Amino acid sequence: MARNKSKPVESGYALFDVLYEDGSRSSNRRVPRSILGGLDGDEPARKAIEEQDNAIAEKAGRPRVPIKKMTRSPV
């Protein structure tokens, strides 16, 4: 008997792949869906990821690398 496959659960987060100016990458960065959409589209995600990067860089004691490009991760 065939089993029904469950559909992926829609989470409260969108995932983004980030390319930094130094050539490094970061995949599946989580951003709350509640800040996305509207006239700004995905631009609020850039601010949220920059804030996350600032916090990480501060804890690590190193400067933050600027973001070159952001794309949504494939589902």
N, C-alpha and C positions, 0 to 999 in steps of 0.2 A: 504494500500500500504506500502510495506517495505521501510524503510529508509536505505540508504547506510551509513555504519559506516566509519568514516574517519580513516585513518591509523595514528599512532603516528608520529608526526613531529620529524625528526632527528635534534637534537639540536647540538650546537657547544661544548657541554660538555658531559663528561662521569661521571657517578656517582659511588662512591666507599663507601663501608662500612668499617669502621676502628675499630679495636680492640686495645686498649691500654694496656700497661704492668700492669697497676693498676686494670684491669678488666673492665674499663668503655668502652662504645661503642659510636660511632658516625656514623649515617647512612646518606646516600645520599650526601656525600661530593662531590662538583662539581670541576672538573678539565677540563681545555680546551683540546679538542680532538687533537688540533694541536700539542701538545707536546708529544702525545702518539704514539706508533707504532715503526716501525723500529727495529733495533737490540736490543734496550733496552726494548721493550715491554711496560709494565706498570710501570717500575721502575721510570721514570720521574714523575709519579703521586705521588709517595712517597715523593719526594723532594718538589713538589708543596704543598702537604698537610702539610708537616713539616713547610714550610714557613708560611702557613696560621695559623698553630698552634702557631708558634713563635709570630706572630703579635697579636693573641688573648691573649696569655699568658702575653705579654708585657703590653697590655692595662689593663688586669685584675690584674697585679702585682703579678703573681704567676709563678712558674716554669712550663715548658712544660713537659708533660708526654710522654715518648718515645712510638713509635708505635710498637706493637707486630706483627700484621698481618693486611693485607689489601686484600679485595676482591671486585670485581666489583658487584655493586648492580644489582639484577635481573631487567630486563626491564619490 
